[in-house]
Amino acid sequence: MVSISRTPLRRTALLGTATFLGLVSLAAQTIKVEVPATVIKGRPFQLVYLLQGSAELERLDAPKLSGLNLLYGPARQTSSSFSSVNGRTTSSVSTQLTYTLLADKVGTVSIAPTTAVVGGRQVQVRGASIKVLPGEQGQQAAQSSSVGHYLYRAIPGRSSVYEQEAIPMQYKLYASTEFEIASLKAPEYEGFLSQMEPDDGRRQLVLESYQGRNWRTVVMRQEVLFPQRSGQLTIPASEIGLRVPAPIAQDEDDFFIGAASVMERTVSSAPVTITVKPLPTEGRPADFSGAVGAFTMKAELLSKKLKTNEALTLRITLQGQGNLKLAKAPEVKFPDTFEVYDPKESYEQKVGANNVQGHKVIDYYAIPKRVGIVTIPAVSFSYFNPQTQRYETIRSQSFRLDIAQGKNTPQDEVVSADQQLLSLQPLKQELGARAIPGLGFVQSFVYYLSFVFIALAALLGYVLLRRRRAQLADSVGYRASKASKVAMRRLRTAHELLTAGKREAFYEELTKALWGYLGDKLRLPLSELSRSSISELLRERQLPDELITQLTDLLDAADFARYAPAQEGDMQQLYDDTARLISHMDSHHLSR
């Protein structure tokens, strides 16, 4: 019998584990490079290399500097820390190398990558690039530091766009001295829908050269605008309130010379004009519903086993950059043997610096009523791509379905009067006996007359069923007939948001109720509706001018209220006016 010693194997395993842990520890040892992103020509600044961890920095090769002069360094600073928890002692070392540099030319300069030795192993250290701004003249700089200059700019990413094309919007403050933000007034847009980029409250000061002067700049607001109509649209002025240092008069006490107090100052941005081009009519697909941007589509059948009288779900997923939130859901043409229900939509978005990334999921529900093989045609979605300046259509695959027999639904059986009498005959007693209770009604004239009413009710139900099927076949006409119900359902949702105090969502749902009602009632896509065209369309349908004026005023009020401070009473009044106006408009025959 041969015995095998496990000691060498155990030692090998321990050695391998230690080596692996050592490699992991060194991999975690990274050297951070800290350097300003922007500096001023002629002003010293510092470049810092920082290492923190259990290993020690043994050597750092001096970086190659392009367009920079070394004034001093490297200055080395090392600190150690120890901690003991439950008898286990750990230690860490922090090493910092600091170079003092000076930029001697304007433009972009670079610090080349270098190498370092940490714990006996070589480590790569990344480089950096720095933007160098021109220095100011001594007199101009002194005047800026004592008096202070401030600018507030509205900076659009594009000045010429198509309808519904995203416009990145940035509001930036320029200051020559220190300042504090006292107030910020949001712009009141007309003709634009705005999507605000989330604000985490952290704003970074950046040096920037503008109009021959170096400024401290900070981005105060970033959003994405979507123009709702063509023509020349104006982004209005916006205001920001500042608290800035103000020098004290030097005519009384020399002790206070150079001291400063704080003063309030308001700075306004200049209005900006945007040229909005109409969407081209040439090549516009029939299913285009106003989507502008770049999107993708995915279609999938969520139901696995398809049987009669059991619901199936077809899911359409749209995503991409643009105004996907305003786009209508694609139309799905189910077979005539399906009972179709209203789809359910969900939408998520992420607002970035340049556009809005949207993700919309639409679930379509239907119930097959007959067995057999049927086909759901391919679903199409059309949009206008501003980058290619043309309409693009994406299509899903078609779905071939094999419908099996499901559970039968119980149906009311109509039994004839003769059959009922025959079934009651055995219950009769012999001649001369008393009749069973209720038999007199069965033999009465009223009982036979009830069958007439049953037949009339069945005929009426048949007529209503055929009318509903005809309406479903004419999807546009069906939506027009259900416009007021859909609008009222959205208004109920808006009222729930009002009660919950969700102000932004309330105005959004209220606006959707108004525009959705007009689009469905007039049998037109939202892309063909605007404030300038809606009045003419309603006059053609003989709507009174008084109601048209109330409608346009209400649309403007809802648009302005989204960005202006509003009380709960104002929101309630706007809700009441909207519900009342839709009710009055519904009494007129707008669809034709």
Summary of the structure (lengths in Angstrom):
residues: 592
radius of gyration: 37.5
end to end distance: 101.3
largest distance: 133.9
contacts: 1640
relative contact order: 0.07
helix: 29%
strand: 38%
